[in-house]
Amino acid sequence: MSALPSRSERRPSRRLCLQAALLSSLAWRSAGAADASPWPTRPVRLVVGFPGGSSPDLTARTLAEPLSQALGQPVIVENRVGAGGNIGADAVAKATDGHTLGLMINGNMTIARLINPRAPYDPLKELAPVSLVGVSPLVLAAPLQAPGADARAFLEAARAAGDRWSYGSPGVGTVGHIGMELLKARAGIAPVHVPYPGYPQVANAMLAGDLQLAMLPPALAAAQVRAGKLRAIAITAAGRSALTPDIPSLAEAGVRDYHLEIWNAVAAPASMPRDRVERLSALVGGIVRTPEVRAKLQQQGWQAVGTSAEGLANRIAADTRGLGRVIEAQRIRAD
């Protein structure tokens, strides 16, 4: 027979009692709230700030069907195009219907206010991180007839051309823009920036001879390279990527201290209740990590990640610091 506990051992501490009461109260409130307000009660909008066929649009449509099945309501992709994705991001930040999410890229969730202090939303205050979806380096691409037999020779030609060359991006403050500005500083080149609504339009402009270079998502660049329409010069990384193993890195071309990734993520309005955000985070992260969705994202040029809301928040903080340094050094501002 085991010994009976002493009287002091049998008596729970006041602190433990208070903790137990608090946890019980929170559990009761959470259960009551869940019973009183089931969610979602109608279709969910997944807003994308870029055109149909763009990389963020394809990712959103990849997530929409499995997320709809998980939520028990249709998930409808809505394209709100303009301002480098910030029009869509602002629509999410200002949404009050409780049924709006956004599929966004780095710039929309990090440095929108650093680029433009008058931006209509503050990503760090008005957006709630849900889950990082995919990451990827960009591909420095050029027209098929571009000079230079390799990346080093191409960059030498770019230096000689000075501001007679132009490059495109999906808009001021996008990673394609900031990444090229960083390359200008690191490689001593000086092409002029021309913004477009999205990456497909940038690629089309290169095909038309209106641009001499641009940083494109790997899937878009690879498709054009396979078709014999564009050249892949290098990737924006310190080493080669599993997504594009045949393309050299900028480091191999002699560009030092250069590493840049694009990423996309799901976000909610900051006003969305925390329990819903956490539920969405678990659902989206789980969907991204499934073999089927991983394979689709890889075909689109993304290395699938899927994180907690906290994991995405940490990435936002790190990128805001890193990209912010480039913005300050290059004096990048919205027009």
C-alpha positions as CSV (number, residue, x, y, z in Angstrom):
1,M,0.0,0.0,0.0
2,S,1.4,3.4,-0.9
3,A,1.7,6.1,1.7
4,L,-1.0,8.7,2.0
5,P,0.1,12.2,1.0
6,S,0.6,14.7,3.7
7,R,-2.0,17.4,4.3
8,S,0.2,20.0,2.6
9,E,0.7,17.7,-0.4
10,R,-3.1,17.1,-0.6
11,R,-3.8,20.9,-0.6
12,P,-3.3,22.5,-4.1
13,S,-1.6,25.8,-4.1
14,R,-3.5,29.0,-4.6
15,R,-1.5,29.6,-7.8
16,L,-2.5,26.3,-9.2
17,C,-6.1,26.8,-8.3
18,L,-6.2,30.2,-10.1
19,Q,-4.5,28.6,-13.1
20,A,-7.0,25.8,-13.3
21,A,-9.9,28.2,-12.9
22,L,-8.5,30.4,-15.7
23,L,-8.0,27.5,-18.1
24,S,-11.4,26.2,-17.3
25,S,-12.9,29.6,-18.0
26,L,-11.0,30.0,-21.3
27,A,-12.0,26.6,-22.4
28,W,-15.7,27.2,-21.6
29,R,-15.6,30.6,-23.4
30,S,-13.8,29.1,-26.5
31,A,-16.3,26.3,-26.7
32,G,-19.2,28.6,-26.2
33,A,-17.9,31.0,-28.9
34,A,-17.4,28.2,-31.3
35,D,-20.9,26.9,-30.8
36,A,-22.4,30.4,-31.1
37,S,-20.5,31.5,-34.2
38,P,-19.6,28.6,-36.6
39,W,-17.2,29.7,-39.3
40,P,-17.2,30.0,-42.3
41,T,-20.9,30.5,-42.9
42,R,-20.5,31.6,-46.6
43,P,-18.0,31.5,-49.5
44,V,-14.5,32.7,-48.7
45,R,-12.7,35.2,-50.9
46,L,-9.0,34.6,-51.6
47,V,-7.8,37.9,-53.1
48,V,-4.8,38.0,-55.4
49,G,-3.2,41.3,-56.3
50,F,-1.9,40.1,-59.7
51,P,-3.5,39.0,-63.0
52,G,-4.8,35.6,-64.0
53,G,-2.0,33.3,-65.0
54,S,0.6,35.0,-62.8
55,S,2.5,33.0,-60.3
56,P,0.5,34.2,-57.2
57,D,-2.7,33.5,-59.1
58,L,-1.7,29.9,-60.0
59,T,-0.7,29.3,-56.3
60,A,-4.1,30.7,-55.1
61,R,-6.0,28.4,-57.5
62,T,-3.9,25.4,-56.3
63,L,-4.9,26.1,-52.7
64,A,-8.5,27.0,-53.3
65,E,-10.0,23.6,-53.9
66,P,-8.4,21.7,-51.0
67,L,-9.0,24.7,-48.7
68,S,-12.7,24.7,-49.8
69,Q,-13.0,21.0,-48.9
70,A,-11.4,21.6,-45.5
71,L,-13.6,24.6,-44.7
72,G,-16.9,23.2,-46.1
73,Q,-17.5,26.4,-48.1
74,P,-16.4,27.5,-51.6
75,V,-13.1,29.4,-51.8
76,I,-13.3,31.9,-54.7
77,V,-10.1,33.4,-56.1
78,E,-10.6,37.1,-56.8
79,N,-8.0,39.1,-58.8
80,R,-7.6,42.7,-57.6
81,V,-4.8,43.9,-59.8
82,G,-2.5,46.9,-59.5
83,A,0.3,48.7,-57.6
84,G,2.5,45.7,-57.4
85,G,-0.1,43.7,-55.6
86,N,-0.8,46.4,-53.0
87,I,-4.4,47.0,-54.2
88,G,-5.3,43.4,-53.4
89,A,-3.4,43.5,-50.1
90,D,-5.2,46.7,-49.1
91,A,-8.6,45.0,-50.0
92,V,-7.6,42.2,-47.6
93,A,-6.4,44.6,-44.8
94,K,-9.6,46.6,-45.0
95,A,-12.0,43.6,-45.2
96,T,-14.5,43.4,-42.4
97,D,-16.8,40.6,-43.7
98,G,-14.8,37.9,-41.8
99,H,-14.6,35.8,-45.0
100,T,-11.7,37.4,-46.9
101,L,-8.1,36.1,-47.2
102,G,-5.2,37.1,-49.4
103,L,-2.5,35.3,-51.4
104,M,0.4,37.7,-51.3
105,I,4.1,38.0,-52.2
106,N,7.0,39.3,-50.1
107,G,6.6,43.0,-50.8
108,N,2.9,43.1,-50.0
109,M,3.6,41.8,-46.5
110,T,6.9,43.5,-45.7
111,I,8.0,46.7,-47.1
112,A,4.9,48.4,-48.6
113,R,5.2,51.3,-46.2
114,L,8.9,51.6,-46.5
115,I,8.6,52.1,-50.3
116,N,5.6,54.4,-49.9
117,P,4.8,56.0,-46.5
118,R,1.4,57.0,-48.0
119,A,0.5,53.4,-48.8
120,P,-3.1,52.8,-47.9
121,Y,-2.4,49.9,-45.5
122,D,0.3,49.0,-43.0
123,P,1.3,45.3,-43.6
124,L,2.8,44.9,-40.1
125,K,-0.3,46.2,-38.4
126,E,-3.3,45.4,-40.7
127,L,-2.4,41.9,-41.9
128,A,-2.4,38.7,-39.9
129,P,0.1,36.1,-41.1
130,V,-1.5,32.7,-41.7
131,S,1.1,30.5,-43.5
132,L,4.2,30.8,-45.7
133,V,3.4,28.7,-48.9
134,G,6.4,28.6,-51.1
135,V,9.9,30.1,-51.6
136,S,12.1,30.4,-54.7
137,P,15.0,32.3,-56.1
138,L,14.4,34.5,-59.1
139,V,15.9,33.9,-62.5
140,L,17.8,36.7,-64.2
141,A,16.5,36.4,-67.8
142,A,17.2,38.1,-71.1
143,P,16.1,38.0,-74.7
144,L,17.4,35.1,-76.8
145,Q,19.7,37.4,-78.8
146,A,21.2,39.1,-75.7
147,P,25.0,39.6,-75.8
148,G,27.5,37.6,-73.9
149,A,28.2,33.8,-74.0
150,D,27.7,33.4,-70.2
151,A,26.6,35.3,-67.1
152,R,29.9,37.1,-66.6
153,A,30.0,38.3,-70.3
154,F,26.3,39.3,-70.1
155,L,26.9,41.5,-67.0
156,E,29.9,43.0,-68.8
157,A,27.7,44.0,-71.7
158,A,25.1,45.4,-69.2
159,R,27.8,47.5,-67.6
160,A,28.9,48.8,-71.0
161,A,25.2,49.6,-72.0
162,G,24.6,51.8,-68.9
163,D,21.1,53.3,-68.8
164,R,20.5,52.4,-72.5
165,W,19.1,49.1,-71.2
166,S,15.8,48.7,-69.4
167,Y,14.5,46.0,-67.1
168,G,11.0,45.1,-66.1
169,S,9.2,44.1,-62.8
170,P,5.7,43.7,-61.6
171,G,5.9,47.1,-59.9
172,V,7.7,49.3,-57.5
173,G,8.5,47.6,-54.3
174,T,8.1,44.0,-55.6
175,V,11.0,41.6,-55.1
176,G,11.7,41.7,-58.9
177,H,12.3,45.4,-58.6
178,I,14.2,45.5,-55.4
179,G,16.3,42.4,-56.5
180,M,17.4,44.2,-59.6
181,E,18.2,47.4,-57.7
182,L,20.4,45.3,-55.4
183,L,22.0,43.7,-58.5
184,K,22.7,47.2,-59.9
185,A,24.6,48.0,-56.7
186,R,26.5,44.7,-56.5
187,A,27.3,44.3,-60.3
188,G,27.8,47.9,-61.3
189,I,25.0,47.9,-64.0
190,A,22.5,50.7,-64.6
191,P,19.4,49.6,-66.5
192,V,16.2,51.7,-66.2
193,H,13.2,50.3,-64.4
194,V,9.9,49.8,-66.3
195,P,7.0,48.5,-64.1
196,Y,4.3,46.1,-65.5
197,P,1.1,44.6,-64.0
198,G,2.7,41.2,-63.5
199,Y,5.5,38.8,-64.5
200,P,3.8,37.4,-67.6
201,Q,3.6,41.0,-69.0
202,V,7.3,41.5,-68.2
203,A,8.2,38.3,-70.1
204,N,6.1,39.4,-73.1
205,A,7.8,42.8,-73.1
206,M,11.2,41.0,-73.3
207,L,9.9,38.8,-76.2
208,A,8.8,42.0,-78.0
209,G,12.3,43.6,-77.6
210,D,11.1,46.3,-75.2
211,L,13.3,45.1,-72.3
212,Q,16.9,43.8,-72.1
213,L,16.6,41.9,-68.8
214,A,14.4,41.1,-65.9
215,M,14.1,38.8,-62.8
216,L,11.4,36.2,-63.4
217,P,10.0,33.3,-61.3
218,P,11.7,30.0,-62.2
219,A,8.6,28.3,-63.7
220,L,7.9,31.2,-66.1
221,A,11.5,31.6,-67.0
222,A,12.0,27.8,-67.6
223,A,8.9,27.7,-69.9
224,Q,10.3,30.5,-72.0
225,V,13.8,29.0,-72.1
226,R,12.5,25.6,-73.1
227,A,10.5,27.2,-75.9
228,G,13.7,28.8,-77.1
229,K,12.4,32.4,-76.6
230,L,14.4,33.7,-73.6
231,R,17.8,33.0,-72.0
232,A,18.3,32.2,-68.4
233,I,21.4,34.1,-67.3
234,A,21.7,33.3,-63.5
235,I,19.6,32.8,-60.4
236,T,19.4,35.2,-57.5
237,A,21.2,33.0,-55.0
238,A,24.6,32.2,-53.6
239,G,24.5,28.6,-55.0
240,R,22.5,26.6,-57.5
241,S,18.8,25.7,-56.7
242,A,17.1,22.3,-56.9
243,L,14.3,24.1,-58.8
244,T,16.7,25.2,-61.6
245,P,19.9,23.0,-61.3
246,D,21.2,23.8,-64.8
247,I,21.2,27.6,-64.2
248,P,24.3,29.1,-62.6
249,S,24.1,31.4,-59.6
250,L,25.0,35.1,-59.6
251,A,27.9,34.1,-57.3
252,E,29.3,32.0,-60.1
253,A,29.2,35.1,-62.3
254,G,31.3,37.0,-59.8
255,V,28.5,38.9,-57.9
256,R,29.3,38.8,-54.2
257,D,27.0,38.9,-51.2
258,Y,23.8,38.3,-53.2
259,H,21.0,36.1,-52.1
260,L,17.4,36.8,-52.7
261,E,14.2,34.7,-52.6
262,I,10.7,35.5,-53.5
263,W,7.9,33.9,-51.5
264,N,4.2,33.8,-51.3
265,A,1.9,33.4,-48.3
266,V,-1.7,33.5,-47.1
267,A,-2.7,36.4,-44.9
268,A,-5.9,37.5,-43.2
269,P,-7.1,40.9,-42.0
270,A,-5.7,41.7,-38.6
271,S,-9.3,42.0,-37.4
272,M,-9.9,38.3,-37.9
273,P,-10.3,36.5,-34.5
274,R,-7.1,34.7,-33.4
275,D,-8.7,31.3,-33.2
276,R,-9.8,31.5,-36.9
277,V,-6.3,32.6,-37.9
278,E,-4.8,29.6,-36.1
279,R,-7.3,27.2,-37.6
280,L,-6.5,28.6,-41.1
281,S,-2.8,28.4,-40.4
282,A,-3.0,24.7,-39.5
283,L,-5.2,24.0,-42.6
284,V,-3.1,25.9,-45.1
285,G,0.2,24.6,-43.7
286,G,-1.1,21.0,-43.9
287,I,-2.5,21.4,-47.4
288,V,0.8,22.9,-48.6
289,R,2.7,19.9,-47.2
290,T,0.6,17.3,-48.9
291,P,2.4,15.4,-51.8
292,E,-0.2,16.5,-54.4
293,V,0.1,20.2,-53.6
294,R,3.9,20.0,-53.2
295,A,4.1,18.6,-56.7
296,K,1.9,21.3,-58.2
297,L,3.8,24.0,-56.4
298,Q,7.1,22.6,-57.7
299,Q,5.7,22.6,-61.2
300,Q,4.9,26.3,-60.7
301,G,8.5,26.9,-59.6
302,W,8.0,26.9,-55.8
303,Q,9.7,25.0,-53.0
304,A,6.7,24.2,-50.8
305,V,7.0,25.2,-47.2
306,G,3.8,25.5,-45.1
307,T,4.4,27.1,-41.8
308,S,2.7,28.3,-38.6
309,A,1.5,31.8,-38.4
310,E,4.5,32.5,-36.1
311,G,6.9,31.0,-38.7
312,L,5.5,33.4,-41.3
313,A,5.7,36.3,-38.9
314,N,9.4,35.6,-38.3
315,R,10.1,35.5,-42.0
316,I,8.2,38.8,-42.5
317,A,10.4,40.4,-39.8
318,A,13.6,39.1,-41.3
319,D,12.8,40.2,-44.8
320,T,11.5,43.6,-43.7
321,R,15.0,44.2,-42.2
322,G,16.9,42.9,-45.2
323,L,14.8,44.4,-47.9
324,G,14.6,47.6,-45.9
325,R,18.4,48.0,-46.0
326,V,18.3,47.7,-49.9
327,I,15.5,50.3,-50.1
328,E,17.4,52.7,-47.9
329,A,20.7,52.2,-49.7
330,Q,19.2,52.5,-53.2
331,R,16.7,55.2,-52.2
332,I,13.8,53.3,-53.6
333,R,10.5,55.1,-53.4
334,A,7.1,54.8,-55.0
335,D,6.5,57.3,-57.8
